[in-house]
Amino acid sequence: MPNKKYRTEEFIERSLTLTVEEAGQLLGISVPLVWAMIKRGELPTIRLGRLVRLSRAKLLAMIDGDVNTKQG
């Protein structure tokens, strides 16, 4: 896997998971807003130790209205 610094749009399009920054780009929102939405449980995350990743497929499904991320 290439270093995050060198991840191309093509690589991101094929990636199963996204960083917080990449998710913000995909959603067209700022990184602080992505973090706020994660903390509120509005975005589905995958935690790998200290790393936080977001499922590209779940984000796209959420955009299409197919995923309810509120936990309760």
MDTraj code that builds the backbone (N, CA, C; nanometers):
import mdtraj as md
import numpy as np

residues = "MET PRO ASN LYS LYS TYR ARG THR GLU GLU PHE ILE GLU ARG SER LEU THR LEU THR VAL GLU GLU ALA GLY GLN LEU LEU GLY ILE SER VAL PRO LEU VAL TRP ALA MET ILE LYS ARG GLY GLU LEU PRO THR ILE ARG LEU GLY ARG LEU VAL ARG LEU SER ARG ALA LYS LEU LEU ALA MET ILE ASP GLY ASP VAL ASN THR LYS GLN GLY".split()
xyz = np.array([
    [0.0849, -0.1174, 0.0000],
    [0.0000, 0.0000, 0.0000],
    [0.0889, 0.1229, 0.0000],
    [0.0624, 0.2145, -0.0911],
    [0.1452, 0.3346, -0.0957],
    [0.1261, 0.4210, 0.0283],
    [0.2272, 0.5005, 0.0553],
    [0.2194, 0.5957, 0.1650],
    [0.1016, 0.6890, 0.1414],
    [0.0286, 0.7255, 0.2481],
    [-0.0886, 0.8114, 0.2374],
    [-0.0576, 0.9375, 0.1569],
    [0.0617, 0.9892, 0.1738],
    [0.1033, 1.1101, 0.1045],
    [0.0975, 1.0929, -0.0475],
    [0.1131, 0.9707, -0.0956],
    [0.1200, 0.9450, -0.2383],
    [-0.0038, 0.8741, -0.2921],
    [-0.1105, 0.8664, -0.2141],
    [-0.2315, 0.7989, -0.2608],
    [-0.2968, 0.8817, -0.3705],
    [-0.3164, 0.8192, -0.4844],
    [-0.3763, 0.8887, -0.5976],
    [-0.5279, 0.8730, -0.5926],
    [-0.5976, 0.9542, -0.6699],
    [-0.7433, 0.9419, -0.6758],
    [-0.7830, 0.8040, -0.7243],
    [-0.7072, 0.7491, -0.8189],
    [-0.7374, 0.6149, -0.8696],
    [-0.7238, 0.5115, -0.7582],
    [-0.6190, 0.5228, -0.6770],
    [-0.6001, 0.4301, -0.5660],
    [-0.7141, 0.4447, -0.4663],
    [-0.7525, 0.5683, -0.4371],
    [-0.8606, 0.5940, -0.3420],
    [-0.9913, 0.5351, -0.3937],
    [-1.0163, 0.5456, -0.5238],
    [-1.1384, 0.4903, -0.5823],
    [-1.1449, 0.3388, -0.5691],
    [-1.0300, 0.2718, -0.5641],
    [-1.0270, 0.1261, -0.5521],
    [-1.0130, 0.0795, -0.4077],
    [-0.9840, 0.1716, -0.3173],
    [-0.9596, 0.1367, -0.1783],
    [-1.0888, 0.0993, -0.1069],
    [-1.0818, 0.0007, -0.0195],
    [-1.1979, -0.0395, 0.0597],
    [-1.2234, 0.0565, 0.1747],
    [-1.1166, 0.1152, 0.2272],
    [-1.1314, 0.2078, 0.3386],
    [-1.0689, 0.3419, 0.3049],
    [-1.1164, 0.4444, 0.3735],
    [-1.0671, 0.5797, 0.3524],
    [-1.0194, 0.6383, 0.4838],
    [-0.9235, 0.7275, 0.4750],
    [-0.8833, 0.8035, 0.5922],
    [-0.9900, 0.9102, 0.6170],
    [-0.9822, 0.9762, 0.7299],
    [-1.0756, 1.0841, 0.7608],
    [-1.0656, 1.1940, 0.6552],
    [-0.9439, 1.2258, 0.6144],
    [-0.9239, 1.3290, 0.5126],
    [-0.9865, 1.2884, 0.3793],
    [-0.9654, 1.1640, 0.3394],
    [-1.0216, 1.1162, 0.2126],
    [-1.1739, 1.1126, 0.2182],
    [-1.2291, 1.0738, 0.3320],
    [-1.3750, 1.0721, 0.3476],
    [-1.4303, 1.2138, 0.3341],
    [-1.3608, 1.3100, 0.3920],
    [-1.4027, 1.4491, 0.3787],
    [-1.4040, 1.4936, 0.2341],
    [-1.3014, 1.4540, 0.1598],
    [-1.2961, 1.4883, 0.0171],
    [-1.4116, 1.4236, -0.0582],
    [-1.4375, 1.2955, -0.0285],
    [-1.5446, 1.2235, -0.0962],
    [-1.6803, 1.2872, -0.0680],
    [-1.7007, 1.3281, 0.0578],
    [-1.8284, 1.3860, 0.0985],
    [-1.8376, 1.5358, 0.0706],
    [-1.7244, 1.5980, 0.0403],
    [-1.7233, 1.7413, 0.0147],
    [-1.7402, 1.8238, 0.1411],
    [-1.6867, 1.7727, 0.2534],
    [-1.6959, 1.8432, 0.3811],
    [-1.5572, 1.8535, 0.4432],
    [-1.5453, 1.9364, 0.5453],
    [-1.4155, 1.9576, 0.6088],
    [-1.3791, 1.8413, 0.7013],
    [-1.2504, 1.8288, 0.7279],
    [-1.2012, 1.7252, 0.8190],
    [-1.2599, 1.7430, 0.9595],
    [-1.2634, 1.8664, 1.0147],
    [-1.3249, 1.8807, 1.1473],
    [-1.4716, 1.8365, 1.1508],
    [-1.5447, 1.8605, 1.0418],
    [-1.6836, 1.8156, 1.0374],
    [-1.6912, 1.6631, 1.0318],
    [-1.6001, 1.5989, 0.9583],
    [-1.5965, 1.4520, 0.9560],
    [-1.5751, 1.3998, 1.0977],
    [-1.4774, 1.4562, 1.1704],
    [-1.4514, 1.4129, 1.3086],
    [-1.5738, 1.4340, 1.3967],
    [-1.6399, 1.5475, 1.3824],
    [-1.7596, 1.5750, 1.4630],
    [-1.8691, 1.4731, 1.4332],
    [-1.8868, 1.4399, 1.3070],
    [-1.9885, 1.3415, 1.2692],
    [-1.9536, 1.2025, 1.3213],
    [-1.8248, 1.1688, 1.3215],
    [-1.7809, 1.0410, 1.3772],
    [-1.8135, 1.0362, 1.5264],
    [-1.7805, 1.1432, 1.5975],
    [-1.8054, 1.1475, 1.7421],
    [-1.9535, 1.1386, 1.7753],
    [-2.0393, 1.1914, 1.6875],
    [-2.1843, 1.1851, 1.7094],
    [-2.2442, 1.0529, 1.6609],
    [-2.1621, 0.9670, 1.6010],
    [-2.2119, 0.8396, 1.5508],
    [-2.2835, 0.8496, 1.4181],
    [-2.2613, 0.9570, 1.3451],
    [-2.3288, 0.9790, 1.2180],
    [-2.2554, 0.9203, 1.0981],
    [-2.1309, 0.8818, 1.1182],
    [-2.0540, 0.8174, 1.0117],
    [-2.0023, 0.6840, 1.0624],
    [-2.0160, 0.5792, 0.9810],
    [-1.9679, 0.4466, 1.0222],
    [-1.8160, 0.4400, 1.0151],
    [-1.7538, 0.3941, 1.1219],
    [-1.6073, 0.3867, 1.1254],
    [-1.5590, 0.2451, 1.1496],
    [-1.4338, 0.2251, 1.1151],
    [-1.3616, 0.1013, 1.1435],
    [-1.2406, 0.1440, 1.2241],
    [-1.2259, 0.0886, 1.3415],
    [-1.1109, 0.1240, 1.4257],
    [-1.0103, 0.0097, 1.4229],
    [-0.8879, 0.0446, 1.3883],
    [-0.7770, -0.0504, 1.3833],
    [-0.6717, 0.0011, 1.4806],
    [-0.6841, -0.0402, 1.6057],
    [-0.5972, 0.0169, 1.7077],
    [-0.6311, 0.1636, 1.7218],
    [-0.5323, 0.2492, 1.7025],
    [-0.5547, 0.3938, 1.7106],
    [-0.6003, 0.4553, 1.5787],
    [-0.5932, 0.3777, 1.4716],
    [-0.6326, 0.4292, 1.3402],
    [-0.7835, 0.4284, 1.3241],
    [-0.8355, 0.5300, 1.2597],
    [-0.9776, 0.5373, 1.2273],
    [-0.9889, 0.5390, 1.0756],
    [-1.0666, 0.4463, 1.0246],
    [-1.0913, 0.4397, 0.8810],
    [-1.2416, 0.4354, 0.8586],
    [-1.2822, 0.4725, 0.7397],
    [-1.4230, 0.4706, 0.7032],
    [-1.4393, 0.3814, 0.5812],
    [-1.5430, 0.3014, 0.5818],
    [-1.5706, 0.2132, 0.4696],
    [-1.6215, 0.2951, 0.3523],
    [-1.5508, 0.2858, 0.2415],
    [-1.5916, 0.3591, 0.1223],
    [-1.7307, 0.3141, 0.0778],
    [-1.7565, 0.1834, 0.0798],
    [-1.8862, 0.1297, 0.0372],
    [-1.9992, 0.1803, 0.1272],
    [-1.9754, 0.1832, 0.2588],
    [-2.0801, 0.2305, 0.3504],
    [-2.1054, 0.3792, 0.3342],
    [-2.0008, 0.4562, 0.3096],
    [-2.0204, 0.5992, 0.2863],
    [-2.1019, 0.6231, 0.1601],
    [-2.0699, 0.5502, 0.0542],
    [-2.1445, 0.5653, -0.0699],
    [-2.2895, 0.5214, -0.0522],
    [-2.3120, 0.4125, 0.0230],
    [-2.4481, 0.3665, 0.0507],
    [-2.5234, 0.4702, 0.1340],
    [-2.4537, 0.5316, 0.2302],
    [-2.5153, 0.6335, 0.3136],
    [-2.5573, 0.7530, 0.2284],
    [-2.4729, 0.7913, 0.1346],
    [-2.5058, 0.9019, 0.0445],
    [-2.6308, 0.8688, -0.0363],
    [-2.6427, 0.7415, -0.0762],
    [-2.7596, 0.6974, -0.1530],
    [-2.8820, 0.6749, -0.0653],
    [-2.8671, 0.6885, 0.0674],
    [-2.9793, 0.6735, 0.1591],
    [-3.0060, 0.5325, 0.2025],
    [-2.9087, 0.4419, 0.1861],
    [-2.9292, 0.3004, 0.2183],
    [-2.8800, 0.2606, 0.3567],
    [-2.8087, 0.3486, 0.4279],
    [-2.7492, 0.3105, 0.5555],
    [-2.7921, 0.4090, 0.6635],
    [-2.8390, 0.3563, 0.7757],
    [-2.8708, 0.4386, 0.8922],
    [-2.7559, 0.4216, 0.9900],
    [-2.6820, 0.5263, 1.0159],
    [-2.5628, 0.5131, 1.1005],
    [-2.5891, 0.5470, 1.2458],
    [-2.7033, 0.6053, 1.2780],
    [-2.7329, 0.6391, 1.4170],
    [-2.7400, 0.5116, 1.5006],
    [-2.6684, 0.5127, 1.6108],
    [-2.6688, 0.3972, 1.6982],
    [-2.7461, 0.4347, 1.8233],
    [-2.8238, 0.3439, 1.8728],
    [-2.8983, 0.3833, 1.9898],
    [-2.9636, 0.2757, 2.0539],
])
top = md.Topology()
chain = top.add_chain()
for i, resn in enumerate(residues, 1):
    res = top.add_residue(resn, chain, resSeq=i)
    for name in ("N", "CA", "C"):
        top.add_atom(name, md.element.get_by_symbol(name[0]), res)
traj = md.Trajectory(xyz[None], top)
